[in-house]
Amino acid sequence: MKNLKKIQKSFLLMGCLCGVVFFAACGYRFEGGGFVNQNLKRVAVKPLENVSSETGAGVAFTNALIREILMKTQTRVVDESAADAVFQGQIKSITFSTLSRTTAETVNERRVQAVVSLKLVDRNGKVLWSVTDFMANEDYAINSNQITDESNKRLAVNKIADRVAEKIVSKTQIDF
């Protein structure tokens, strides 16, 4: 019985070791880490220009981008004067549409959609990476309480900002 347990432990240990060797050999790695670009150790993020009618969206999208860079890369976010490159862009639009109604006058659910354009520019003004008219959306429930409804709307816009930032940072690492 003792020999059987030793053999089982040996097989388990060998299986784990083979798994580690397999994943290391095939180039498997977890997403994230590294730099926004192999040459960019420091970037600045200019506040995104908000040409939409949604108040505060520029701040939400800019903060989400900064958070995502700090959380998912080794790139440092610094002042523009110390940066190797600068993210700059524009929230082109934020629109709302009705998803469902109970009556002709009563809306139950809405969809908010954002359109964002962003570019990464080096110190010499050369565009290193860009995306135009990147779209993302989020649905939210309508509430008869105006404060709760506004909170649901703000939460949906913040979720879009987080989603856009996540995809942008991921794409800057992949597209380079």
C-alpha positions as a Markdown table, in Angstrom:
| # | Residue | x | y | z |
|---|---|---|---|---|
| 1 | Met | 0.0 | 0.0 | 0.0 |
| 2 | Lys | 2.8 | 2.4 | 0.8 |
| 3 | Asn | 4.5 | 1.6 | -2.5 |
| 4 | Leu | 1.3 | 2.4 | -4.3 |
| 5 | Lys | 1.0 | 5.8 | -2.7 |
| 6 | Lys | 4.7 | 6.5 | -3.5 |
| 7 | Ile | 4.0 | 5.5 | -7.2 |
| 8 | Gln | 0.9 | 7.7 | -7.3 |
| 9 | Lys | 2.9 | 10.7 | -5.9 |
| 10 | Ser | 5.7 | 10.1 | -8.4 |
| 11 | Phe | 3.2 | 10.1 | -11.3 |
| 12 | Leu | 1.5 | 13.2 | -10.0 |
| 13 | Leu | 4.9 | 15.0 | -9.7 |
| 14 | Met | 6.0 | 13.8 | -13.1 |
| 15 | Gly | 2.7 | 15.0 | -14.6 |
| 16 | Cys | 3.1 | 18.4 | -13.1 |
| 17 | Leu | 6.7 | 18.7 | -14.2 |
| 18 | Cys | 5.7 | 17.6 | -17.8 |
| 19 | Gly | 2.9 | 20.3 | -17.8 |
| 20 | Val | 5.3 | 23.0 | -16.7 |
| 21 | Val | 7.9 | 21.9 | -19.4 |
| 22 | Phe | 5.2 | 21.7 | -22.0 |
| 23 | Phe | 3.8 | 25.2 | -21.3 |
| 24 | Ala | 7.3 | 26.7 | -21.1 |
| 25 | Ala | 8.4 | 25.0 | -24.4 |
| 26 | Cys | 5.3 | 26.0 | -26.4 |
| 27 | Gly | 5.7 | 29.7 | -25.7 |
| 28 | Tyr | 2.5 | 29.8 | -23.5 |
| 29 | Arg | 2.3 | 33.0 | -21.4 |
| 30 | Phe | -0.3 | 34.9 | -19.5 |
| 31 | Glu | -1.8 | 38.0 | -21.2 |
| 32 | Gly | -0.5 | 41.3 | -19.8 |
| 33 | Gly | 2.9 | 42.3 | -18.6 |
| 34 | Gly | 5.6 | 43.7 | -20.8 |
| 35 | Phe | 5.5 | 47.2 | -22.2 |
| 36 | Val | 3.0 | 49.0 | -24.3 |
| 37 | Asn | 5.7 | 48.8 | -27.0 |
| 38 | Gln | 9.1 | 47.2 | -26.5 |
| 39 | Asn | 10.7 | 50.6 | -26.9 |
| 40 | Leu | 8.3 | 52.6 | -24.7 |
| 41 | Lys | 9.1 | 52.5 | -21.0 |
| 42 | Arg | 7.2 | 55.7 | -20.2 |
| 43 | Val | 4.0 | 57.1 | -21.7 |
| 44 | Ala | 1.8 | 60.1 | -20.9 |
| 45 | Val | -1.9 | 60.1 | -21.3 |
| 46 | Lys | -3.5 | 63.4 | -22.4 |
| 47 | Pro | -7.0 | 63.9 | -21.2 |
| 48 | Leu | -9.3 | 62.6 | -23.9 |
| 49 | Glu | -11.2 | 65.4 | -25.7 |
| 50 | Asn | -14.9 | 64.8 | -25.1 |
| 51 | Val | -17.0 | 66.1 | -28.0 |
| 52 | Ser | -20.0 | 64.1 | -26.9 |
| 53 | Ser | -22.8 | 65.6 | -24.8 |
| 54 | Glu | -22.1 | 63.2 | -21.9 |
| 55 | Thr | -20.6 | 65.2 | -19.0 |
| 56 | Gly | -17.5 | 63.6 | -17.4 |
| 57 | Ala | -16.9 | 61.0 | -20.1 |
| 58 | Gly | -13.5 | 62.4 | -20.9 |
| 59 | Val | -12.3 | 62.0 | -17.3 |
| 60 | Ala | -13.8 | 58.4 | -17.1 |
| 61 | Phe | -12.1 | 57.2 | -20.3 |
| 62 | Thr | -8.8 | 58.9 | -19.5 |
| 63 | Asn | -8.7 | 57.4 | -16.0 |
| 64 | Ala | -9.7 | 54.0 | -17.3 |
| 65 | Leu | -6.8 | 54.1 | -19.8 |
| 66 | Ile | -4.3 | 55.1 | -17.2 |
| 67 | Arg | -5.5 | 52.4 | -14.8 |
| 68 | Glu | -5.3 | 49.7 | -17.5 |
| 69 | Ile | -1.7 | 50.7 | -18.5 |
| 70 | Leu | -0.6 | 50.6 | -14.9 |
| 71 | Met | -2.3 | 47.3 | -14.1 |
| 72 | Lys | -1.6 | 45.3 | -17.2 |
| 73 | Thr | 1.9 | 46.6 | -18.4 |
| 74 | Gln | 5.2 | 47.5 | -17.1 |
| 75 | Thr | 5.1 | 50.8 | -18.8 |
| 76 | Arg | 5.1 | 53.8 | -16.5 |
| 77 | Val | 2.6 | 56.6 | -16.9 |
| 78 | Val | 4.5 | 59.9 | -16.5 |
| 79 | Asp | 4.2 | 63.6 | -17.2 |
| 80 | Glu | 4.3 | 64.5 | -20.9 |
| 81 | Ser | 7.7 | 66.1 | -20.6 |
| 82 | Ala | 9.3 | 62.8 | -19.4 |
| 83 | Ala | 7.3 | 60.5 | -21.7 |
| 84 | Asp | 8.7 | 58.5 | -24.7 |
| 85 | Ala | 5.2 | 58.8 | -26.3 |
| 86 | Val | 1.8 | 60.2 | -25.6 |
| 87 | Phe | -1.7 | 58.7 | -25.9 |
| 88 | Gln | -4.1 | 61.3 | -27.2 |
| 89 | Gly | -7.6 | 61.0 | -28.5 |
| 90 | Gln | -11.2 | 61.9 | -28.6 |
| 91 | Ile | -14.5 | 60.6 | -27.4 |
| 92 | Lys | -16.4 | 61.2 | -30.7 |
| 93 | Ser | -19.9 | 60.3 | -29.5 |
| 94 | Ile | -21.9 | 58.7 | -26.8 |
| 95 | Thr | -25.4 | 57.8 | -27.8 |
| 96 | Phe | -28.4 | 56.2 | -26.1 |
| 97 | Ser | -31.0 | 54.0 | -27.7 |
| 98 | Thr | -34.0 | 52.1 | -26.4 |
| 99 | Leu | -33.8 | 48.3 | -26.0 |
| 100 | Ser | -37.1 | 47.4 | -24.4 |
| 101 | Arg | -40.4 | 49.0 | -23.4 |
| 102 | Thr | -43.4 | 47.9 | -21.4 |
| 103 | Thr | -45.7 | 50.5 | -23.1 |
| 104 | Ala | -45.2 | 53.1 | -25.8 |
| 105 | Glu | -44.2 | 55.6 | -23.1 |
| 106 | Thr | -42.3 | 53.4 | -20.7 |
| 107 | Val | -38.7 | 52.4 | -21.4 |
| 108 | Asn | -37.3 | 49.5 | -19.4 |
| 109 | Glu | -33.8 | 49.2 | -20.8 |
| 110 | Arg | -31.4 | 51.4 | -22.8 |
| 111 | Arg | -28.1 | 50.8 | -24.6 |
| 112 | Val | -25.3 | 53.4 | -24.4 |
| 113 | Gln | -22.7 | 53.3 | -27.2 |
| 114 | Ala | -19.4 | 55.2 | -27.3 |
| 115 | Val | -17.2 | 55.9 | -30.3 |
| 116 | Val | -13.5 | 56.7 | -29.5 |
| 117 | Ser | -10.5 | 57.5 | -31.6 |
| 118 | Leu | -7.0 | 57.3 | -30.1 |
| 119 | Lys | -3.4 | 57.4 | -31.1 |
| 120 | Leu | 0.0 | 56.9 | -29.6 |
| 121 | Val | 2.5 | 59.6 | -30.8 |
| 122 | Asp | 6.2 | 59.7 | -30.1 |
| 123 | Arg | 8.2 | 62.8 | -29.2 |
| 124 | Asn | 8.8 | 63.6 | -32.9 |
| 125 | Gly | 5.1 | 63.6 | -33.7 |
| 126 | Lys | 5.2 | 60.2 | -35.5 |
| 127 | Val | 2.1 | 58.2 | -35.0 |
| 128 | Leu | 3.2 | 54.8 | -33.6 |
| 129 | Trp | -0.3 | 53.3 | -33.2 |
| 130 | Ser | -3.9 | 54.5 | -33.8 |
| 131 | Val | -7.5 | 53.4 | -33.9 |
| 132 | Thr | -10.3 | 55.3 | -35.4 |
| 133 | Asp | -14.0 | 55.0 | -34.5 |
| 134 | Phe | -13.6 | 52.2 | -32.0 |
| 135 | Met | -17.0 | 51.4 | -30.7 |
| 136 | Ala | -18.2 | 49.7 | -27.5 |
| 137 | Asn | -21.6 | 49.5 | -25.9 |
| 138 | Glu | -23.3 | 48.6 | -22.6 |
| 139 | Asp | -27.0 | 48.0 | -21.7 |
| 140 | Tyr | -28.5 | 49.3 | -18.5 |
| 141 | Ala | -31.9 | 49.2 | -16.8 |
| 142 | Ile | -34.1 | 52.2 | -16.5 |
| 143 | Asn | -35.4 | 53.1 | -13.0 |
| 144 | Ser | -38.3 | 55.3 | -12.2 |
| 145 | Asn | -36.1 | 57.0 | -9.5 |
| 146 | Gln | -34.2 | 59.6 | -11.4 |
| 147 | Ile | -31.1 | 59.4 | -9.1 |
| 148 | Thr | -30.9 | 55.6 | -9.5 |
| 149 | Asp | -31.5 | 55.9 | -13.3 |
| 150 | Glu | -28.6 | 58.4 | -13.6 |
| 151 | Ser | -26.4 | 56.2 | -11.5 |
| 152 | Asn | -27.2 | 53.2 | -13.8 |
| 153 | Lys | -26.3 | 55.3 | -16.8 |
| 154 | Arg | -23.0 | 56.5 | -15.3 |
| 155 | Leu | -22.1 | 53.0 | -14.4 |
| 156 | Ala | -22.8 | 51.9 | -18.0 |
| 157 | Val | -20.5 | 54.6 | -19.3 |
| 158 | Asn | -17.8 | 53.7 | -16.8 |
| 159 | Lys | -18.0 | 50.0 | -17.9 |
| 160 | Ile | -17.6 | 51.1 | -21.5 |
| 161 | Ala | -14.6 | 53.2 | -20.6 |
| 162 | Asp | -13.0 | 50.2 | -18.8 |
| 163 | Arg | -13.7 | 47.9 | -21.7 |
| 164 | Val | -12.3 | 50.3 | -24.3 |
| 165 | Ala | -9.2 | 50.8 | -22.2 |
| 166 | Glu | -8.7 | 47.1 | -21.8 |
| 167 | Lys | -9.0 | 46.5 | -25.6 |
| 168 | Ile | -6.8 | 49.4 | -26.5 |
| 169 | Val | -3.9 | 48.4 | -24.2 |
| 170 | Ser | -4.2 | 44.8 | -25.4 |
| 171 | Lys | -4.1 | 46.0 | -29.0 |
| 172 | Thr | -1.1 | 48.3 | -28.5 |
| 173 | Gln | 0.8 | 45.3 | -27.2 |
| 174 | Ile | -0.3 | 42.9 | -30.0 |
| 175 | Asp | -0.2 | 45.3 | -33.0 |
| 176 | Phe | 3.4 | 46.4 | -32.4 |
